[in-house]
């Protein structure tokens, strides 16, 4: 079986120092995985596998274009906010019983006093604190309703912004990266000139400018 001939470097017009970029990158890159374990609150042990990479200076130059990160869904942050809010409410809930702890002693202290205009003295604290508590409750409910409306409006704006960014990511950023990745797999590297090229384009580019060339085929350095 005949070995396929290597393409000619557009700069030095030789083939003896030409290698496929994917192969050269692999030879200048070391990958390994490290395992770590942790135990959760229920006593279950979980193992996490983490990938590590080490590159030579050439390996860094020939590294394939990295997939762009997509926009994060705003629901995650709102979910965290709701959990924090509920936690704070559970911490502050005991404060709601403070008025009752004040009413009961007052009822006992006033039970021996004469009635006021036919109204039992012990009922006065109930009316006073009950009215104040009702007003406070109405204010809190109103504030929560206003806050809920504002949060809903903000969430809708964030969702619209997320959908716009997601559409841009799916229709522009991701296909652009995929094209660059496909071009990277077609690249050859000339060790003599330290240049990269795609044979069909017959243009030698410095290895330092590889990423610019991948995203812009018209780039000439």
N, C-alpha and C positions, 0 to 999 in steps of 0.2 A: 504494500500500500504506500502510495506517495504522500509525503507530508505536504500539506497546503503551504504554498509560498507565502512568506510574510509580505505585507505591503511595503512599498518604498516610502521612506521618510521624505516629505516634501522639501525639507531644508537641506539635508546632507545627501539625499538621493541614494542612501544605502539601506540595507535591510538587516545587517548583522547585529545591530544593537536595538532592534525594534521588538517590543513585547506588547502583548495585550494588556491594557490598563487593569482589567479585572484580575489578571494573574499577578501583575506587579504589585497591585494594592494588597492582594492576599499574602504575598511573600513579605510585605512590610507592615503587616498588621497581625497582632496576636489577640485572640478572643478567648475568654474563659468565663466560667460561671461560678458564683459563690452562693452557697446555701446558708441561710440563717433561719433559726427557729425561734418561736415565741409562744408563750402560753396565754390564752385569753382568760377572762374572768370565770368561765365555766370549767376551766381546767383542760381545755382542748389544746393540743399542740398543733401549730401551723408552721409549714415550711415555705419560705420565700426564696425564689431563685432570681438572682440578680446578675445581669450580664455586664462584663467589663471589657474594655478594649484598650490596647496600647499600640501606639503607632511610632514608626520612625518618622523623620522629617519628610521623607518622600511619601510615606504612607498618608500623612496628613494632607499633603498637596493633592494626592490622587483620591482622596476620600469621596465617595459618591455623594451627590446632593441629598441633604436630609429632608425627609418629608415634613412639610410645614404643619405646625400644630393648629388644629381646628378651634373655633371659638367654643368656649365653655358654656354649657346651658345654665341660664340664670336660676333655674329651679333649685339647683344645688345650694346656692347661697341663701335663697329664701327659705329653704327647708331648714338650714342651720339656724337662721334667724328665728324661725317659729319654735324650734326646740329650745333655744336660749330664752325666748319670751315665756314659754310655758314653765321653764325651770324657775325663772324669776317670780312668776305668779305663784308657783307652789311654795316659794320661800316667803312671799309676802302675805299669803293667805291667812296665817295665824293672826296677823294684825287686825283682821276683820272682827275678831272676837273681843278686842279690847273694849269697845263700847258696852258690850254685855257685862264685862267684868266691872265696869263703872256703875251701870244701872242697878245691879243687884244690891250693892252696899247702900246706895242712896234710897232704894225702896225700903230697906230695913230700917234706915235711920229716920225716914219720914213717916213711917207707919204709925208712929205715936203722936204725930202732930195733928191739929184739927184740920178738917176739910176746908178748902178754899173755894168759896162760891159754889158749894155743893159738889166740887170735884175732889175725890180722895187725894190726899197729899202724896200718897205713894205712886199715884198715876202720873204726877207731874214729870218726874225724870223720864218716864217712858215716852211721854209726848215730846219733851224737849230733845232727848237723844234720838228718839225714833224719827222725828222730823229732820233733824240734822243728818242722821244716817241716810234717810231717804233722799235728801237733796244731794248728799255726797255720792250716793249710788247713781243717781240720774246724771250727775256731772261725769262720773267715771264711764258710764255707758255711752254718753255722748262723745267723750274723748276717744273711746275705743272704736266707735262707729266712724268718727272722722279719720282716725288713724288707719282703719281698715280700708276706707275709700282711697286714701292717699297711697297706701301700699299697693292696692289693686291697680291704680293708675300707673304707678311706677313699674309694676311687674309687666303690665301690658306694653309699656314703652320699651322695657328691656327685652321682652320677647320679640317685639317687632325688630329691634336692633339686632338681636341674635339671629333671627331668620334671614335678615339681610346679609349679615356676615357669613352665615352658613351657606347661602346661595352663592355668594362670591367665592367662598372656599371650594365648594363642590364644582362650580362651573368655570373657575379661573385658576385659583391657586393650585388645586390638586392636579388638574390636567397639565398645567404648566410644569409642575414638578415631575409628573410622569414622563412628559416629553424629554425633560432634562435627564431623567434617569435612563430612559431608553438610549439617548445619545451617549451617555457615559459608558454603557455596555458596548458601544461600537468603537470606543476610543482605543488608540494605540499610543504607546509611549516610546520615544527614542531616547535611550540612555546617553547617546553621544551628545545630542543637542539639548537634552532636558526639555523636550517639547512633546506636546500631545497633538494628535490629529485623527480625523475621521477620513479613511482612504477616499471615500466618494467625494469629499469636499476639497481634498488636495490643498489643505491650508494648515501650516504648522503654528501652534500657539504655545507660548511659554506655559510650563506646568503650573506656575503660580497663578496664571489667569484662567485656569481650566474651568472653574465654576461660571465665570462670566461668559465664556465661550459656550458652555452647555445651555445656558438660558438665552443666549443671543447668538444664533449661528452666524450673524453678520459681523460679530466682533472680530477685530483683526489685531488687537494688542498694540 
